[in-house]
Amino acid sequence: MRITIHKSTIADVLSQIQGLTGRKTNLVITENVLLQTRENGVELTATDLETGFEGFFPAEVEAEGAVTINSRKFNEIVKNFPTEAIRMSEMENNWVEIASDNVEYHIVGMDPEEFPDTPKIDEVSFFFMASPELKKMIEKTVAVGVGGDEKRAHLIGVNLERIEQGNDNLLRMVSTDIRRLAKADYLCDPDSGFTPGPTVIVPKKGLNELNRFLPAEGRVQVGIKDNYLIVKKENETISVKLLNGMFPAYEELLAPDPAYDIIFDRNLLLMMLKRMSILTSEEYRGVVFHLENNEITMRTVNAALGESKESMEIAYDRHQQEIAFNPRYFIDALNFISTDKVRLNIQDEDHPCIVRAEDDLSYLNIIMPMKI
């Protein structure tokens, strides 16, 4: 292989794929990228065995071939290369030369034949959607993360549904960590090519990598086939291997009784929660919500740090009650809501609180109370 490629052509994508190639797998070669010549350019492939990336980039091809090269070092070389034109040549024993007129690197590569195959999926039924909206959906749902060695699909993955409701076509993502649940809907255009389909579970870490590639504007194509979620943009394709498992039933939680709704000023509530969370810790995570006589009082008690209390007037004329919640979950939810007013559906200490915008059900959070 012998090519000349422009630095500006591949610099961004090399930076984006570091999350893939930096993840440890049982194959050392996944720390590399595969470069293969094509007519009028080069195809770049990266994978962590669960999420794959393929992109075609224009280049001047002098000799055909394929090489693999350490992704991190290649990224650093390209990022700091002094010229726009970068010459790459295949050498003996899988070595790779990267050079210009006054700079020369000789880098140890690996056998391209050992690079793992990425899925070659044909005849995918794609539909179009706005890339910024897909980014928002991913961010809203992967924010409900699960740490440790958790392996259950419904906790490490996001439930992805393609739903037909009346005349509406909805793409829905739902995520949970048992203590809370986040749901985000996107209404697809009638001419998007959307068709209803089976529910699947997509790993959160794969969605995080996908999110790196999504442009801030424009449209992308989305499809599901052969146990993969596939997203295409221009000359790049990202495939995420789906998880096997069942997502718990949640639908009955999506229709809260409006009799329990309380309207809050979003910014006032958010700042109040942030102040109350200052004295929380791993051992003392809860904030007590005391509701009575058109007022909410939040109270934090931390034996190691101290205590705090703050009140706010609200429209509340039901019975007095105290319910403890993790304020971090409310802060996460409110950060994704942009309306001036929000609704908190607070029933009692035995039911979850539902957080959503005042007049929009497309995104909501369901937060379980804590034991006082």
HELIX and SHEET records of a PDB file:
HELIX    1   1 LYS A    7  GLN A   16  1                                  10    
HELIX    2   2 GLN A   18  THR A   21  1                                   4    
HELIX    3   3 VAL A   28  GLU A   31  5                                   4    
HELIX    4   4 SER A   71  LYS A   79  1                                   9    
HELIX    5   5 GLU A   92  ASN A   94  5                                   3    
HELIX    6   6 PRO A  112  GLU A  114  5                                   3    
HELIX    7   7 SER A  131  VAL A  142  1                                  12    
HELIX    8   8 ALA A  153  ILE A  156  1                                   4    
HELIX    9   9 LYS A  204  PHE A  213  1                                  10    
HELIX   10  10 GLU A  251  LEU A  254  5                                   4    
HELIX   11  11 PRO A  258  TYR A  260  5                                   3    
HELIX   12  12 ARG A  266  SER A  277  1                                  12    
HELIX   13  13 PRO A  327  ASN A  335  1                                   9    
SHEET    1   A 5 GLU A  60  ALA A  63  0                                        
SHEET    2   A 5 ARG A   2  HIS A   6 -1                                        
SHEET    3   A 5 ALA A  85  GLU A  90 -1                                        
SHEET    4   A 5 TRP A  95  ALA A  99 -1                                        
SHEET    5   A 5 GLU A 104  VAL A 108 -1                                        
SHEET    1   B 8 ALA A  66  ASN A  70  0                                        
SHEET    2   B 8 ASN A  32  ARG A  38 -1                                        
SHEET    3   B 8 GLY A  41  THR A  47 -1                                        
SHEET    4   B 8 THR A  51  PRO A  58 -1                                        
SHEET    5   B 8 GLU A 236  LYS A 241 -1                                        
SHEET    6   B 8 TYR A 228  LYS A 233 -1                                        
SHEET    7   B 8 ARG A 219  LYS A 225 -1                                        
SHEET    8   B 8 PHE A 127  ALA A 130 -1                                        
SHEET    1   C 8 GLY A 197  PRO A 203  0                                        
SHEET    2   C 8 GLY A 157  GLN A 165 -1                                        
SHEET    3   C 8 ASP A 168  THR A 176 -1                                        
SHEET    4   C 8 ARG A 180  CYS A 188 -1                                        
SHEET    5   C 8 ASP A 360  ILE A 367 -1                                        
SHEET    6   C 8 CYS A 353  ALA A 357 -1                                        
SHEET    7   C 8 LYS A 341  ASN A 345 -1                                        
SHEET    8   C 8 ASP A 261  ASP A 265 -1                                        
SHEET    1   D 4 GLY A 306  GLU A 313  0                                        
SHEET    2   D 4 GLU A 295  ASN A 302 -1                                        
SHEET    3   D 4 VAL A 287  LEU A 291 -1                                        
SHEET    4   D 4 GLN A 321  PHE A 325 -1                                        
END                                                                             
